[in-house]
Amino acid sequence: MTLTLTLLFSVLIGLLLGLLGGGGSILTIPVLTWVAGFAPAQAITASLVVVGTTSAVSVIAHARAGRVAWRTGLIFGAAGVLGAFGGGLIGRLIPGTVLMILFALMMLVTSIAMIRGRRGSGNAADPVRRRVPLVLAVGLGVGMLTGLVGAGGGFMIVPALTLLAGLSMPQAVGTSLLVITVNSAAGLAGHLTSSTALNWPLVGAVTLVAIAGSLVGARLVDRIPAPALRRWFGVFVLAMGVIVLAQNLPGATGIAVGGVAAALALGAVACWFTVPRCPLRRTATA
């Protein structure tokens, strides 16, 4: 039963990567810890394997459809290599509970960005060289996050590519997978310097199933309205983040934070569905 659930979730992991250019790691780490029974450090290392390999295969499908801006992606990814490797080295020195709290906070911030949406210029011809310093800075930060908590950072990469590099949403999705591949490889290199043991047969099975899901997602990019799907998944990520945070904070603090966060989450959902002039809806549809 555990293996079946893990593989079913793996399909969703790949689907999210192929369709949205991110989100796979947000689901991978909770699945590996809660369902597969991995320790946090093991889950983070395994997540880099699963997400990195799946992204590498999926980027080929996007490239064939002309949705990868190679130059922009390599500039962004090059900045992330140093950050990801450094994050991987630092991450093994941080207790698992602290890493999970950092991951939960990242989930909450990411979910808000997903629900609100991002405004992109949609101008793929906009030259990135004028913004290279900012692109490099953001790439370094995303890479560090990748190495620390095993997250590819796609939902931060995609907005950065649309806002800073002027890519259209479909191009940002494909290019994000290129960056995730580079960052995940660098972060994994940092983690593999430790003696973390993995259940490689299970990691391999999860990776193969996720790859299949990512290829399906790549085919759906032009058929499903990504903004709507991104917002709905943002609500899901918000709920997951609240649960992870509440479980890893000690005693009454976890309960209190979980309660406050849950109340805010319910308020956001209620605003979206019941308030005609909800700021969340206006921002997302802008």
C-alpha positions in Angstrom: 0.0 0.0 0.0 2.8 2.4 0.9 4.6 1.7 -2.4 1.4 2.2 -4.4 0.7 5.6 -2.7 4.3 6.7 -3.3 4.1 5.8 -7.0 0.7 7.5 -7.4 2.0 10.7 -5.9 5.1 10.3 -8.1 2.8 10.7 -11.2 1.6 14.0 -9.8 5.1 15.1 -9.1 6.1 14.6 -12.7 2.9 16.1 -14.0 3.5 19.3 -12.1 7.1 19.6 -13.3 6.1 19.0 -16.9 3.1 21.3 -16.9 4.1 24.1 -14.6 7.9 24.0 -14.6 8.0 23.5 -10.9 6.2 22.3 -7.8 7.5 18.7 -8.0 9.9 19.1 -5.0 7.2 20.7 -2.9 5.3 17.4 -3.1 8.3 15.1 -3.3 9.8 15.8 0.1 6.5 15.4 2.0 5.7 12.2 0.1 9.1 10.7 0.8 8.9 11.6 4.5 5.3 10.9 5.3 4.4 8.1 2.8 7.8 6.4 2.1 9.2 6.8 5.6 12.4 8.6 4.6 14.3 10.7 7.2 14.3 14.4 6.3 18.0 14.3 5.2 17.3 11.2 3.0 14.2 12.8 1.5 16.0 16.0 0.6 18.8 14.0 -1.2 16.3 11.7 -2.9 14.3 14.7 -4.0 17.2 16.2 -5.8 17.6 12.9 -7.7 13.9 12.6 -8.6 13.3 16.2 -9.5 16.7 16.7 -11.2 16.4 13.6 -13.4 12.7 14.2 -14.2 13.4 17.8 -15.2 16.3 16.8 -17.4 14.1 14.4 -19.4 11.1 16.8 -19.5 13.2 19.7 -20.8 13.9 17.6 -23.9 10.2 17.5 -24.7 9.8 21.2 -24.1 12.9 21.9 -26.2 11.4 20.0 -29.1 8.4 22.3 -28.9 10.6 25.4 -28.9 9.8 26.3 -25.3 13.4 26.5 -23.9 15.5 29.7 -23.9 18.9 28.1 -23.6 21.0 31.2 -23.2 18.8 32.7 -20.5 18.4 29.3 -18.7 22.2 28.6 -18.7 23.0 32.1 -17.3 20.4 31.6 -14.5 21.5 28.1 -13.9 25.2 28.9 -13.8 24.6 31.3 -11.0 22.6 28.7 -9.1 25.4 26.0 -9.3 27.6 27.7 -6.7 24.6 28.4 -4.5 23.2 24.9 -4.8 26.5 23.2 -4.0 27.1 25.5 -1.1 23.6 24.9 0.2 24.1 21.1 -0.1 27.2 21.3 2.0 25.6 23.5 4.7 22.3 21.6 4.7 23.9 18.4 6.1 25.1 20.4 9.1 21.5 21.6 9.9 19.2 19.3 12.0 16.4 17.7 10.0 13.6 19.5 11.9 15.1 22.9 11.1 15.3 21.9 7.4 11.7 20.9 7.4 10.6 24.2 9.1 12.6 26.1 6.4 10.9 24.0 3.8 7.5 24.7 5.3 8.1 28.4 5.3 9.2 28.2 1.6 6.0 26.4 0.9 3.9 29.1 2.5 5.7 31.9 0.6 5.5 30.0 -2.7 1.8 29.3 -2.3 1.0 33.0 -1.8 3.0 33.8 -5.0 1.2 31.0 -6.9 -2.3 32.1 -5.7 -1.7 35.7 -6.5 -0.1 35.0 -9.8 2.7 36.9 -11.6 2.7 39.5 -14.3 5.1 38.8 -17.1 6.0 41.0 -20.0 5.6 38.0 -22.4 8.3 39.5 -24.6 10.8 36.8 -25.3 12.8 39.1 -27.4 13.6 41.4 -24.5 17.4 41.2 -24.1 18.5 39.5 -20.9 22.0 41.0 -20.9 20.7 44.3 -19.4 19.5 42.4 -16.4 22.3 40.0 -16.0 23.4 41.2 -12.5 19.8 40.8 -11.1 19.3 37.5 -12.9 22.6 36.2 -11.4 21.6 37.3 -7.9 18.3 35.6 -8.1 19.8 32.5 -9.6 22.3 32.3 -6.8 19.6 32.6 -4.2 17.4 30.0 -5.8 20.4 27.7 -6.1 21.2 28.1 -2.4 17.6 27.2 -1.5 17.8 24.1 -3.8 20.8 22.8 -2.0 19.5 23.5 1.5 16.0 22.0 1.3 16.1 19.9 -1.8 13.6 22.1 -3.7 14.2 22.9 -7.4 12.6 26.3 -6.9 10.6 26.2 -10.1 7.8 28.4 -8.7 10.4 31.1 -8.0 12.3 30.5 -11.2 9.3 30.8 -13.5 8.2 34.3 -12.1 11.9 35.4 -12.3 12.1 34.3 -15.9 9.0 36.1 -16.9 9.7 39.3 -14.9 13.5 39.6 -15.4 14.1 37.9 -18.7 10.9 38.8 -20.4 10.0 35.2 -21.4 6.5 34.1 -22.1 4.8 31.7 -19.7 5.3 28.5 -21.9 9.0 29.5 -22.4 9.5 30.1 -18.7 8.1 26.7 -17.9 10.5 24.9 -20.3 13.5 27.1 -19.3 12.7 26.6 -15.6 13.2 22.9 -16.0 16.7 23.5 -17.5 17.6 25.6 -14.5 16.1 23.0 -12.1 18.2 20.3 -13.7 21.4 22.3 -13.3 20.6 23.4 -9.7 19.5 19.9 -8.6 22.7 18.3 -10.0 24.9 20.8 -8.1 22.9 20.4 -4.9 23.1 16.6 -5.2 26.8 16.8 -5.5 27.0 18.7 -2.2 24.7 16.2 -0.5 26.5 13.1 -1.8 29.7 14.2 0.0 28.0 13.0 3.2 27.2 9.4 4.1 23.5 9.6 3.6 22.2 6.2 2.6 19.2 5.9 0.2 16.8 3.2 -0.8 17.9 3.4 -4.4 15.4 0.9 -5.9 12.5 3.0 -4.5 14.2 6.3 -5.6 14.6 4.8 -9.0 11.0 3.7 -9.2 9.7 7.1 -8.1 12.0 8.8 -10.7 10.8 6.6 -13.6 7.1 7.1 -12.7 7.7 10.9 -12.3 9.4 11.0 -15.7 6.3 9.5 -17.3 4.1 12.0 -15.6 6.3 14.9 -16.7 6.0 13.8 -20.4 2.3 13.9 -20.1 2.5 17.4 -18.4 4.7 18.7 -21.2 2.0 17.7 -23.7 -0.7 19.5 -21.7 1.1 22.9 -21.5 -0.7 24.3 -24.5 -4.1 22.7 -23.6 -4.7 23.6 -20.0 -4.9 27.1 -18.6 -1.8 27.1 -16.5 -2.8 30.3 -14.4 -5.9 28.6 -13.1 -4.1 25.3 -12.3 -1.3 27.2 -10.6 -3.7 29.0 -8.3 -5.5 25.9 -7.3 -2.3 24.1 -6.7 -1.2 27.1 -4.6 -4.1 26.5 -2.3 -2.9 22.9 -2.0 0.7 23.9 -1.3 -0.6 26.4 1.3 -2.4 23.6 3.2 0.6 21.3 3.0 2.9 24.0 4.3 0.6 24.6 7.3 0.7 20.9 8.1 4.4 20.5 7.8 5.1 23.7 9.9 2.6 22.6 12.6 4.1 19.1 12.8 7.7 20.3 13.2 7.3 23.2 15.6 7.5 22.1 19.3 4.4 21.5 21.4 1.9 24.4 21.8 3.9 26.6 19.4 3.2 24.2 16.5 -0.5 24.0 17.4 -0.8 27.8 17.7 1.0 28.5 14.5 -0.9 25.8 12.7 -4.2 27.2 14.0 -3.3 30.8 12.9 -2.1 29.6 9.5 -5.1 27.5 9.0 -7.4 30.4 9.9 -5.5 32.7 7.4 -5.7 30.0 4.7 -9.5 29.6 5.3 -9.9 33.3 5.2 -8.0 33.5 1.9 -10.2 30.8 0.3 -13.3 32.5 1.7 -12.2 35.8 0.3 -11.6 34.2 -3.1 -15.0 32.5 -3.4 -17.3 34.9 -1.5 -15.9 38.5 -1.8 -16.6 40.0 -5.2 -13.7 42.5 -4.9 -11.2 40.1 -3.2 -7.7 41.4 -3.6 -6.4 37.9 -4.3 -8.8 37.6 -7.3 -8.0 41.0 -8.7 -4.2 40.3 -8.5 -4.5 36.8 -10.0 -6.6 37.9 -13.0 -4.5 41.0 -13.7 
